[in-house]
């Protein structure tokens, strides 16, 4: 059931549409008409352009937004390297390059028990790089993260990443995300995307700690997957993506460097944290228009499509968002979910088949169980994860295989109350030291536990009677 059917506080208002050209003003008349940058923008505001693509990107890829704000973003003292908070992303004795070199490329299947909750961290200091590929400086590749926040970010702070667009997948605890564009409430079973450069502040809701997964896309932007013969509707529909409406804080002095309060702005820049302190609120955007904006999506609105005859289709039919590479049909990152669905395939092995892929697959579990893996202690459980890298063989564990091999093939609803997901990438993914050691959660016996008992069913070549 969609989470968005529940009552939503009035603070959160949305406008709908994926990659739409939207506009919003929190004060009447703040948006200039027929101009982007008039000599004197309305209401004494500054015009500021935020580009998500090169100016000359083709029209169908071009992303930009015009912001009308009380003071321009450039009005801040110089950034300096942040102290302890950076340890969570880059050890303080390491340079980003050394950090990058510490990615470990491992052909084994890996699985993690649920990642720790943390009490002393906020969303930024509790953001841990688990695995990744590529390099933010080249705008190539991606990072895969776990976040665990026990407290809200300071109410006079903001964060932005210069490294990429961040897809956030809450697993426990709702996130109140205040952005320059307005506010988003993102609960488990919802996702959000915060584009590169957009400033935001994450607060916990009702003080409940939060944990989840995130994927940072160093290149390009997420798009909806092509639908091919499915037609013009299905999977995630464009109208179900929600963007905030403009909302602003008025907290400033008479110039940019004078003001009653101090705001800390942190940035992640090539996987290192920097910060500055400015005297005006970073959330001073009174109006905006454009197609480069943060958005959320309720996974319960996903229109799941599958086989109504035989065989388990490729999991690409479960793609919510895709980040294409330059090669058509090959994604730097696909975000794929396994929602509740009916299985009706006749004479079919219904769970995923055994496979080895050129793609790498990082899986997580938001809630419930997954139909190809056992839960429970040492299994695949909510808050945990698995990584099947390029050409690492995997598939159902022994019990799931035997169960599905012998199951009576009645129509069956699977995945009730459950949602597993996958970050799938065409890139070979390396695992960080934190991912392998610091969390101490890697299940050393994953392969044996899952496939050590897979039985031989080979009958010696005897012809089978129908
Ligand atoms: Fe797989």
Boltz pocket constraint, residues with backbone or C-beta under 6 A from the ligand:
constraints:
  - pocket:
      binder: B
      contacts: [[A, 355], [A, 361], [A, 388], [A, 394]]
      max_distance: 6.0
